[in-house]
């Protein structure tokens, strides 16, 4: 299976089950998709049901084209102005809108992408016929050097990076981000920071009240765009919901690239109650504080190399190298555990695995399966 034949995203068990000769109805623990195991919120089914009953009012009219109520809720939550917010059909649409805006302003010019990272940035560039400049971070720490990144930009007028990064889980410190923004401002290069996993950083650091938040920098750096997702934190991948944050003019221009009523009315109406659910946020914080260090310690105790993570997943590899790591995936799958390959991540090329953080039961099952696979591999070694 070439890198192009591997599933591009997590949560896709069928092609991997087929690839390794397993029945397509084989039950698996999905540790490949980075979703909050506590969600969706318990009140959500009743909330949806109430809006579909009676006259079906939620479905019988067009959404507010300005999504005023949703944007006002986000504005309070992230401490920005409503005019700085563009509601999107998931984080993926926000990515494509940022690239569409660049293609309109600077047609044919390169886009720089800090890798290894989410595949949709490059896909969006390909959709608009834009060349990509790949800026590859190296293990073991995948450290981003602002000066080195800017020196490698070349003719690029748009830079994508993910924070915390998918799949490494690493978080570029705010001080380094500020330096990067200062340097890119001098170069006339817009910076898009995908913060789809910022709600998993912990201790509210990802938001405007935290020391690592980038939202206060929006007023200082007009070339900064932040992308957010509500589907991962609230476990709603089937209900596409995200948003873009930028200065008012950038939001206006990006909105001009977006189809009318891109976000359905039911999803838009969910924004306010989702952001108001502080109990869910608190339980998520408690889960992260307990399970993230526990899983990291458990993985390290098995002898795996583990990249310290600020997200809800870990990047790991076998000390035996790329081929030893690649063999873990089918061995785990045969034991009913699906993990995320890295064949489609440039710079990783299958030499690592990404493991999603689950609840205590799921994490224990993952560790037990890994321990069994590693033990059998060691016993079978010559």
VEXLO-198264 format. One record per residue (C-alpha): z negated, x, y negated. Coordinates in pm, whole numbers, plus 32768, in hexadecimal, padded with zeros to 4 digits. Each point is the difference from the previous one (the first is absolute). Layout:
BEGIN
ZXY ...
***
This chain:
BEGIN
800080008000 807380A07EB9 7F2E7FE57EC5 80E57EE77F89 7FBE7F38813E 7E8680027FE0 7F607ECF7F56 7FF080427E8B 7EAB7F5A7FD4 7EC07FC280C0 7FB37EBE80B6 8146800980C8 7F998014816C 81387F6D80A5 80F381257FD3 7EFA80FB806C 7F9D7F368132 816F7FEF805F 803281737FBB 7EED806080F2 80557F02810D 7EE67F087FC4 801D7E858001 80347F677EAB 7ED37F1C8033 7F1381228048 7EBF7FBD7F3A 7FB381177F0D 7EF4805E7F08 80CB803C7EC4 7F82813D7F59 815380377F5C 7FF07F047EE0 7F15804F7EDF 7F587EB17FC9 7E9B7F977FB9 7F657F87814B 7F137F1B7F3E 81167F257F7B 809A7F187FA8 7ED77F647F49 7F607EE680C8 80447EFE7EF1 8179803D7FFB 80757F088110 7F497EDD7F5B 8082806A7EAA 81698001807C 7FD27EBA80BD 7F777F4E7ECE 8136805F7F39 80EE7F87810C 7F5E7EAC802A 80327EC77F35 8136800F7F27 804781698059 7FF180527E90 7FED81778041 81587FF880A2 80A77EEA7F38 802780BD7EB9 807F81507F8F 7F0181107FC0 7FA580537E9B 811081037FB0 7F0480CE7F3A 7EEC7FE78107 7F0D7FE37EDF 7EC77FA680C6 803781148100 804081067EF5 7ECD7F9A7F3B 7F2A80268139 808D815A8040 7FD0805B7E92 7E8C7FB58015 7FE080AE814E 80B481417F98 7FA17FF97E8F 816180017F7A 80C67F097F2D 80BF7EE880B2 813E80867F60 7FCF814280C4 80217F4B814E 812E7F9880CB 7FB77F328138 80DA80678128 805F7F92815B 7F20810280A6 7FE3816D7FAD 815A8042808E 80AA7F317EF1 7F3D80C07EF9 809081438091 81637F797FF0 7FD07F807E9D 7F8A81557F89 8136809F8098 80E37EED7F77 7F7A80407EA4 804381738025 81607FC18083 80497F267ED3 7F7B80FD7F05 807A814380A6 81147FA480F7 804981078106 7EDE80E47FA3 7F148082810F 7EAF7F6F8060 7EF080EF8071 7F187F94811B 7EBF80B08062 80008008817D 7F9C7FBC8111 7FE17E9A7F8A 80687E92801B 816E7FD78064 80507EE57F0E 801E80E97ED3 812980B3809D 80927EB78080 7FF57F6D7EA2 80B281347F78 810C7FE5810E 80337E917FAA 805480667E9C 80CF812F8060 7F0880F57F68 7FCF81628086 7EA28064806B 7F4B81467FB8 7EF7802F810D 7EC180B27F98 7F47804E8142 7E898039800E 7F8580E68112 7EE37FDE80F9 7EE580308037 7F917F677EB5 81467F6E7F76 7F8D806E7EA9 80CB7F947ED1 8025810A7EF2 806F7F557EBA 80A881397F77 80BC80408145 80747E968015 808980027E9E 80A781528035 80B97F6D812C 80787EC17F52 815380897FA0 80CD7EEB7F5E 7F227EE78084 7F967EFE7EFD 7F267F3680EF 7EE5807D80DF 7F5E7F3A811B 7EB080508098 7F087F3680CD 7E8A80017FB2 7F4B800080ED 812E807B80BA 80977F5C812F 7FEE809B8105 7F14811E7FA3 7EE97F307F61 7FD681087EF2 7FAA7FA07E99 808280CD7EDB 7ED780237F10 80207F4D7EB5 7FE581497F40 812E808780BD 80BA7EBA7FC3 7FBB801C7E8D 808D81618000 81337F8A80BF 80367EEA7F03 7FE480F37EDE 810580E3809A 80F07EEB8063 7FE77F677EA4 808B81477F78 811C7FEE80FC 80557E937FBF 7FBD7FA7816D 7F677EAE8053 7EE880088106 7FD07EE680FB 7EB3800880B8 7FED7F1A812C 7E937F958024 802F7F08811D 7EC8808C80AB 7F2880347ECB 7F117EEA8066 7F9B80D2812D 7F9881317F36 7E9A7F817FF8 7EF07FC27F00 80F67F4D7F1B 809081527F99 815F7F7A8010 7FC67EFC7EF4 7FDC80197E8A 7E8880318017 801B812F80E4 8018816C7FA7 8142802A80C5 80B47ED37F6A 815080387F5B 80137EB47F48 7F5F808E7EC2 811C80FE7FF2 81047EED7FD2 7FB37FEB7E8C 803181767FD5 812F803E80DC 811C7F097FD0 80C680A1811B 7EF87FA48105 80387EDF80F3 7EF77F9480FB 80577F318132 7EFD7F2880AF 7FF37F2A813A 7F1B7EDF8059 807E7FDB8164 7F55812C809F 7EA27FD27F75 7FFF7E8B804F 80CA801E8145 81217F277F8C 813980C7805C 80BD7EC1804D 7FBA7F797EA3 80AC80F77F1C 7F3180417EC9 7FEA812D7F1A 802580657E97 8076810D7F12 7F31808A7EDF 809B80B47ED7 80217FF17E87 80877EB97F74 816380797FC6 80238092815C 7F817EBB8097 80FC7F3C7F31 811D80DD8074 7F927FF7816C 7FE97E847FF0 816E80007F9A 8053809B8153 7F3D7EFA80C3 80907EBA808B 7F6F7EC07F72 7ED77F7180BF 7FEA813780D8 7E9A7FAB8063 7FCA7EAB809D 7F0E7F0F7F5C 7F087FFE8120 7FDE817A7FFB 7FE1800A7E86 7EED7EFA8004 7F3D80D580F8 7FD781257F11 7EDA7F727F3D 7F277F978129 804B814280BC 7F9480DC7EDE 7ECD7F277FC5 7F81802E8165 7EF681067FC2 7F597FBD814F 813B806D80B5 801781367F26 7E9480548048 80287FDA8177 813580DB7FF1 7F3C810C7F48 7EEE7FF48107 80FF8019811B 80A7812D7F5F 7EB580AF7FBF 7F9C7FDD816E 813E801380CC 80D380FF7F44 7F0D8125802A 7FAE7F8E8161 816C8000806D 8049814A7F52 7EDA80A580B0 80687F6A814D 8164807F7FE1 7F8A815B7F9E 7F0C80058126 812B7FCE80E9 809681417F7E 81117F5F7F2D 805D80867EAB 7FA97EEB7F09 806B7FEB7E94 7ED77F787F35 806A7EAB7F84 7FBA7F287ED0 80C37EDE8097 7FDC7F218131 80B780E880EE 7FF88166807D 811380FF803B 7FB680D08137 80A580FA80E3 7FBB80A7814C 7F98816F7FEA 8113804680FD 810C7FB97EFD 811F7F107FCB 80627FB58169 7E977FD2806E 7FCE7F0C7EE0 813E7F418051 7F8A7FCD8166 7EC97F4D7F89 80C47ED27F83 80957F89814D 7EC1805C80B9 7F347F267F14 81007EE9800E 7FE27FF5817B 7E8C7FC97FC9 80417EE07F13 7FD480B87EB5 811C800E7F02 7FF181177EFE 80F5805F7EEC 80FF810D8047 806E80EC7EEA 8166803B8073 80827F527EC6 7F2480BE7F0A 80BD812E7F75 7F2581318019 7F3A7F7D8129 81207FC380F4 7F2C7F6E8115 7EFE81157FFE 7EE67F1B7F92 7F817EA18047 7F747F037F0A 7ED87F34807A 7F907EC67F4C 7E8E7FC77FC2 7F8C7EC880B7 7EB57F548033 7EF080A680D0 80837F72814B 816780657FBD 7F9D815C7F8F 7F3080368137 811F7F8E80DC 80EE80EC7F4C 7F138126802D 7FC87FAC816F 81767FF08043 803981487F4B 7EE880A780C1 80967F8B8149 815E80747FA3 7F8881547F8A 7F2780328134 811C7FAC80EE 80EE80E47F42 7F06811E8019 7FC97FC58173 81747FFB803F 8046813D7F3B 805F813080D1 
***
